[in-house]
């Protein structure tokens, strides 16, 4: 009987992890689409790729925080202090990844002469992976 209970808990834990990953992918794709769409529109308006990336980042980070907080990682933050700490960690980690993305875009575009949109897509894949790991291990643990 005890083994069955442990087995059930392990299955639930494994299923929860699987659901979390699926939700992260779904909301990550939506965040990414928002990010790329805002980036493209900003370029069309006339901003350079760095400013366009910053605008896309701000809009995407707000969407990502709201969806990741409750729908993906089931944050248990209850107090104003906990919310503020969580949001600060989220913005800090995303800002570090943004700096990494900007450097990556610069290298891909300016030194390797890779198309701007292709560079954005490559760096987006890298940032999605980094953001998941930071959210899982640092922000919503």
Order of alpha helices (4+ residues) and beta strands (2+ residues): alpha-alpha-alpha-alpha
